[in-house]
Amino acid sequence: MTWLLFAGGSVLFFTTLNLLQRIIATDSRNERAMAIVFNVIAGIIALILFTLTGSYSTNFKPNHCGIGHSYT
């Protein structure tokens, strides 16, 4: 049942992220520059989380169909 918690958390996180991005972009003088800065910061946070959770260490190899399969 943890997938349900992850799905719910993902919905809440991305909804908050989207609303925050719209609010910040519309209140700034240069909306495009603010969107670029916001996305760069979000990318850096995603890389930090990716590194801290150890997601890069799983042995992920593509199979013959081009679809990945995780061998743990």
C-alpha positions as CSV (number, residue, x, y, z in Angstrom):
1,M,0.0,0.0,0.0
2,T,3.0,2.3,0.0
3,W,2.5,3.0,-3.7
4,L,-0.8,4.8,-2.7
5,L,1.1,7.0,-0.3
6,F,3.8,7.8,-2.9
7,A,1.1,8.6,-5.5
8,G,-0.8,10.9,-3.1
9,G,2.5,12.6,-2.1
10,S,3.4,13.0,-5.7
11,V,0.1,14.6,-6.5
12,L,0.3,17.0,-3.6
13,F,4.0,17.9,-4.3
14,F,3.5,18.6,-8.0
15,T,0.2,20.6,-7.4
16,T,2.0,22.7,-4.9
17,L,5.0,23.1,-7.2
18,N,2.8,24.1,-10.1
19,L,0.8,26.7,-8.1
20,L,4.0,28.1,-6.6
21,Q,5.6,28.5,-10.0
22,R,2.6,30.3,-11.4
23,I,2.3,32.7,-8.4
24,I,6.1,33.5,-8.5
25,A,6.1,33.9,-12.3
26,T,3.1,36.2,-12.5
27,D,4.3,38.5,-9.7
28,S,7.8,39.0,-11.2
29,R,8.8,41.6,-13.7
30,N,10.3,39.0,-16.1
31,E,8.2,35.8,-16.1
32,R,10.4,33.8,-18.5
33,A,13.6,34.4,-16.5
34,M,11.8,33.5,-13.2
35,A,10.5,30.3,-14.8
36,I,14.1,29.4,-15.9
37,V,15.5,30.0,-12.4
38,F,12.6,28.1,-10.8
39,N,13.2,25.1,-13.0
40,V,17.0,25.1,-12.5
41,I,16.5,25.1,-8.7
42,A,13.9,22.3,-9.0
43,G,16.4,20.3,-11.1
44,I,19.2,20.8,-8.6
45,I,16.9,19.7,-5.8
46,A,15.9,16.6,-7.8
47,L,19.6,15.7,-8.4
48,I,20.3,16.1,-4.7
49,L,17.3,13.8,-3.8
50,F,18.4,11.3,-6.5
51,T,21.9,11.2,-5.0
52,L,20.9,11.0,-1.4
53,T,18.3,8.2,-1.9
54,G,20.8,6.0,-3.7
55,S,18.6,5.6,-6.8
56,Y,21.6,5.7,-9.1
57,S,23.0,2.5,-7.5
58,T,20.3,0.1,-8.7
59,N,21.5,-2.3,-11.4
60,F,19.2,-1.2,-14.3
61,K,19.8,-2.9,-17.6
62,P,17.7,-2.6,-20.8
63,N,16.4,-5.9,-22.2
64,H,16.1,-6.9,-25.8
65,C,12.8,-4.9,-26.4
66,G,14.4,-1.6,-25.3
67,I,12.4,-1.6,-22.1
68,G,14.3,-1.5,-18.9
69,H,14.1,-4.2,-16.2
70,S,15.6,-3.8,-12.7
71,Y,17.6,-6.7,-11.4
72,T,18.0,-6.4,-7.7
